Every structure is written in C-alpha cells, then in structure tokens.
Amino acid sequence: MPAIVSNQLRKDVLLRNFGGSFALTAVGLAVALLYGGPAALAIAAILAILEVSLSFDNAVVNATVLEKMSPFWQKLFLTVGIAIAVIGMRMLFPLIVVGVTAKLAPNEAIRLALEKGDPHTPGTYGYLLHEAHPAIAAFGGVFLLMLFLDFVFEEREIKWLTWLERPLARIGKLDQLSVVVAMVVVVVVAYAFAPAGKTDTVLVSGILGMVTYVLVNGLGELFEADEDSDEVQNLPGIHGGAERIEQAAKRRSVGQLATKVGKAAFFSFLYLELLDASFSFDGVIGAFAITSDPIIMAIGLGIGALFVRSLTVYLVRQGTLREYVYLEHGAQWAIGALAVMLLCTIKLEVPEVVTGLVGVALIASAFGSSIVRNRRGLGSDGEDAESHELTPA
C-alpha cells in the first residue's frame, strides 16, 4: 500500500510539473504534422529531443537563480518566460539577426526565412544567419564565461573539485578579476579566432556580452540589497528586536530561499532570460544542419525549451540542488566548457553533440559525487572534506 501511494504521489508531481509541457508538445507536433506532413513531424521531434538532452546544464543553473525568487516570479518564468524563449529566441531572434546583419527590412527578412533556401547558398536565410555566427558566439560565449568566472572566483564553503576550486577562490579575492580575465579572452579571441574582416565585430560583441552581464547581474544584486535593507529598517523598535531579526534571517535560510520580489526579482528574471538566450545561440544556428524551415525549427526548439523550463521548476520544487549539493558546481563547470567551445566555434567547427556530451558528463559526475557525499552523512550544511574530488557517476 505505501508503495502504491508513493507511486501515485510521484505521478502527481510529474504531472504537475510536466503536464503543461506534454500538452503543448502534442499541440506543437500536431501543427508540425499539418504543416509539413510526417517528415516535418519527425524533424520537429528530433530538434526537441536534442534541445532537451543538450540543455540540462541550463536547467540546473536556472534553478539556482529561480529558487531564490518568489512563487509569483516562478510562475512568470513558466508563462511569460516561455513566450520569450519560444517566440522571442527561437522565432524572432534569428529574423532580427538576419535583418540587422544583411540590412533587410522586417518583411524582407520574413520572406527570406519562408523561402527555406539552402544554408550553404549565399544570400539565403540560413547562410546569412551563419555569417552572423561570430558576433553571436562572441556575445553569448563571453556572457557565459563571466557567469562561470564569477562562480569559480568566489569563496564557497562547499567545494567539489577542491584541488582546483580552492586556488581559484584564493586568487579570486583580487577585485574584478573575472572582468580582467574576460577582457583578455575577448581580445585574444577577436585577434586570433575572428574571420577576416570581422575582428572589430567579434571584439565589440564580446565587450557587449561582458557589459550586459555586469549590468544585469549588478542591478539585480543592487535591488536585492536595497530590499533587504528596507526590510530591516521597517521592523519595529531598534531594527525590530532580536525576535523579528531572527524571523527575517530564517526567511533566507536554506529551506526558504524564494524571497526575491519587486525590482530584484525583475532583474533576476531578466538575468534568467539572458542565460537562456546565451545557451540557445548555438542551438538555433546548429538547427540549420537539420532543417532550414524556420517554422519547424521554432516548433522543435520551442518544445525543447518548454521541457527545459519545466525541468528547472521541478528541480526547485523538489529541492534537488540542496540535496545534491555538487550539481550546481557541475553545471557551472559545464557552462565554462560551453563558453570556451562557443568562442572556439568562431573559427573552428565544434559539433553541438560534443558540447552537449561534455555538459552531461560534468553534471553526471557532480551528481555521482553528491550521492557519495550524502552516503558519508554530510548534509548540505556539513563541512566539506578534503577528499571531495571528481567522482564518476
């Protein structure tokens, strides 16, 4: 009987978190079938599976941000955020890139997209988007690199790869080191990797990626600090007395992290959307290797984005990141690897499957290390042992 109840609860949890994604998937695949027949249905399904399988690190990193936001903003992430991810990034973004780089009017860019020309033929939609890849990769690669550097340069109580994370945290005490490293990387990539005639484009795009990260991340932290300060100042008495201060502290404890509201939550939401955009840059361009039809591409990648969002919320609601404490570390190292490979694609051909497999391998290893740690009896607040190293899953 208990096993039956447990299975039913598990089904209810999965239905609550993924039910909407399954329903919209059925609608999307039906549209693909009506639009282009069985072949279009198969291509949309393949794109969706690739998007999900290669974006698990995206879900884990998003969950670390989302779990600190209020339920209201978490719902927006699944509603408004989905619209931005599917319509904005998977449909409008390629059109905007082609329109800007080729200096086309919006209606002309749409017409070019619907022609479904061969991506290898100059002047086609896919070809123009591929030509814009160096700028896209520079922006997204540097944005993700800044995220990774800020993580590894920060002193943390819990460390996964202690032999590497400890010295990085030590040198990270140098103020603005992540900005310095990112700037050096931008200059090296622009002058060593950029195709002929696109050095300035790569340089400017990389700097814009860095500025965007610093601005959005900084504004989020600024408003979060302001709201924390207002909460303490509005408590009765001399800052509310010990009891109220203790209550405020408890609301920020490990068990109750969803506290961001107002402006801080808004900028965290914006930060999440930029993260999703950075992760999806290579996927959108890489999808042209499978199809040049923008409708099928939007359906397939959109379905994948739906499941990645649902997986993010599932990780938050289940407390997975607090139970398996090295998952965030694995995802951050996967981001670092993705950032490097994305920047390398400015000059080299790196199959998307390779980037996905590297991310999956790192997260799987982090998951395995977390299981080993939990079996040793170390909770999420326990002191980290010197022997915690990379443990294959």
C-alpha positions, 0 to 999 in steps of 0.5 A: 500500500505505501508503495502504491501511494508513493507511486501515485504521489510521484505521478502527481508531481510529474504531472504537475510539473510536466503536464503543461509541457506534454500538452503543448508538445502534442499541440506543437507536433500536431501543427508540425504534422499539418504543416509539413506532413510526417517528415516535418513531424519527425524533424520537429521531434528530433530538434526537441529531443536534442534541445532537451538532452543538450540543455540540462546544464541550463536547467540546473543553473536556472534553478539556482537563480529561480529558487531564490525568487518568489512563487509569483516570479516562478510562475512568470518564468513558466508563462511569460518566460516561455513566450520569450524563449519560444517566440522571442529566441527561437522565432524572432531572434534569428529574423532580427539577426538576419535583418540587422546583419544583411540590412533587410527590412522586417518583411524582407527578412520574413520572406527570406526565412519562408523561402527555406533556401539552402544554408550553404547558398549565399544570400539565403536565410540560413547562410546569412544567419551563419555569417552572423555566427561570430558576433553571436558566439562572441556575445553569448560565449563571453556572457557565459564565461563571466557567469562561470568566472564569477562562480569559480572566483568566489569563496564557497564553503562547499567545494567539489573539485577542491584541488582546483576550486580552492586556488581559484577562490584564493586568487579570486579575492583580487577585485574584478578579476573575472572582468580582467580575465574576460577582457583578455579572452575577448581580445585574444579571441577577436585577434586570433579566432575572428574571420577576416574582416570581422575582428572589430565585430567579434571584439565589440560583441564580446565587450557587449556580452561582458557589459550586459552581464555586469549590468544585469547581474549588478542591478539585480544584486543592487535591488536585492540589497536595497530590499533587504535593507528596507526590510530591516529598517521597517521592523519595529523598535531598534531594527525590530528586536532580536525576535523579528531579526531572527524571523527575517534571517530564517526567511533566507535560510536554506529551506526558504530561499524564494524571497526575491520580489519587486525590482530584484526579482525583475532583474533576476528574471531578466538575468534568467532570460539572458542565460537562456538566450546565451545557451540557445545561440548555438542551438538555433544556428546548429538547427540549420544542419537539420532543417532550414524551415524556420517554422519547424525549427521554432516548433522543435526548439520551442518544445525543447525549451518548454521541457527545459523550463519545466525541468528547472521548476521541478528541480526547485520544487523538489529541492534537488540542488540542496540535496545534491549539493555538487550539481550546481558546481557541475553545471557551472563547470559545464557552462565554462566548457560551453563558453570556451567551445562557443568562442572556439566555434568562431573559427573552428567547427565544434559539433553541438553533440560534443558540447552537449556530451561534455555538459552531461558528463560534468553534471553526471559526475557532480551528481555521482559525487553528491550521492557519495557525499550524502552516503558519508552523512554530510548534509548540505550544511556539513563541512566539506572534506578534503577528499571531495574530488571528481567522482564518476557517476 
